[in-house]
Amino acid sequence: MNEKITDSHSTSTKTSSEVVAAAAKLDAVTKIGLGTIKRAPGGRRDLKFLPITGGIKAVVRGAGAVQDIYIYTKHAKEVQEEISRVFRK
């Protein structure tokens, strides 16, 4: 496991793992926290970002689930743009 990822929750959805992998590759990211996985109707892929103290929260929706990913960085805008670019491919 990548040293940037905290181990309080060690599971990510398939869609969330794409976001985590993209964030882990960025030098500007210092830590990644995996939130709990919640059931959600539908399966559309979606990614939203919200500001948090010390970084951004990515709300990742995939096949029947939603997961919050906490990404800690001092360069939130740049990190958000790069993750969005990778996610939209």
Backbone torsions as a table, in degrees:
resi	resn	phi	psi	omega
1	MET	NA	146.7	-179.4
2	ASN	-67.0	137.5	-178.2
3	GLU	-66.5	-15.0	178.4
4	LYS	-78.9	-18.4	-175.0
5	ILE	-91.3	123.9	177.9
6	THR	-72.6	156.9	-175.3
7	ASP	-107.7	21.4	177.3
8	SER	-67.0	-38.6	169.7
9	HIS	-127.6	131.7	-175.7
10	SER	-111.1	5.1	-177.0
11	THR	-108.9	138.7	172.8
12	SER	-133.6	152.5	176.5
13	THR	-71.5	167.7	178.9
14	LYS	-59.1	-44.1	-179.1
15	THR	-68.3	-42.1	179.2
16	SER	-64.2	-33.8	-178.7
17	SER	-64.1	-26.7	174.6
18	GLU	-65.3	-42.5	179.1
19	VAL	-66.8	-44.7	-179.9
20	VAL	-61.4	-44.8	-179.9
21	ALA	-62.1	-42.6	179.2
22	ALA	-65.2	-42.4	-179.5
23	ALA	-66.9	-40.3	-177.5
24	ALA	-63.6	-26.4	-179.6
25	LYS	-78.0	-14.7	-174.8
26	LEU	-86.6	127.8	178.8
27	ASP	-62.1	-30.1	-177.6
28	ALA	-72.2	-14.7	-180.0
29	VAL	-88.6	125.9	-179.0
30	THR	-99.6	-28.7	-178.3
31	LYS	-156.1	149.2	177.8
32	ILE	-130.7	126.8	178.0
33	GLY	-113.5	129.3	179.6
34	LEU	-92.0	124.3	177.4
35	GLY	-85.5	175.6	179.2
36	THR	-69.8	157.0	178.7
37	ILE	-97.9	129.1	-180.0
38	LYS	-118.0	142.4	175.7
39	ARG	-68.2	145.0	177.6
40	ALA	-148.5	139.1	179.7
41	PRO	-67.9	151.4	178.2
42	GLY	82.4	174.4	-177.4
43	GLY	-138.6	19.8	-178.3
44	ARG	-70.1	140.3	176.6
45	ARG	-78.8	133.8	178.0
46	ASP	-154.4	153.1	-179.9
47	LEU	-141.8	124.6	176.2
48	LYS	-127.1	150.9	178.1
49	PHE	-120.5	141.8	175.3
50	LEU	-131.5	141.2	178.3
51	PRO	-72.5	142.3	171.8
52	ILE	-134.1	165.5	175.9
53	THR	-63.4	119.8	178.0
54	GLY	90.2	5.2	179.6
55	GLY	164.4	-137.6	-178.0
56	ILE	-139.5	154.0	172.5
57	LYS	-108.5	125.8	175.5
58	ALA	-99.9	123.7	175.9
59	VAL	-100.5	112.5	-172.5
60	VAL	-110.8	122.5	178.4
61	ARG	-110.6	134.5	178.3
62	GLY	-141.2	-151.5	-175.4
63	ALA	-62.8	86.9	175.1
64	GLY	76.0	14.4	-178.1
65	ALA	-147.4	155.1	174.8
66	VAL	-129.0	138.0	178.0
67	GLN	-139.1	137.8	174.2
68	ASP	-91.1	134.1	176.4
69	ILE	-120.7	123.2	-179.0
70	TYR	-97.3	119.6	-175.2
71	ILE	-116.8	117.5	-176.2
72	TYR	-98.9	125.5	-176.3
73	THR	-163.7	156.9	172.8
74	LYS	-94.3	-2.8	-176.6
75	HIS	-124.1	59.7	-172.8
76	ALA	-57.0	-44.7	-176.4
77	LYS	-61.9	-47.3	-179.1
78	GLU	-65.1	-41.9	179.2
79	VAL	-63.6	-45.1	178.9
80	GLN	-59.3	-44.5	180.0
81	GLU	-62.5	-43.1	-178.7
82	GLU	-68.2	-43.5	178.9
83	ILE	-63.5	-42.0	178.4
84	SER	-60.9	-41.7	180.0
85	ARG	-61.4	-45.1	-179.6
86	VAL	-67.7	-41.7	-176.6
87	PHE	-65.7	-36.8	-174.7
88	ARG	-76.7	-10.8	-179.2
89	LYS	-67.7	NA	NA
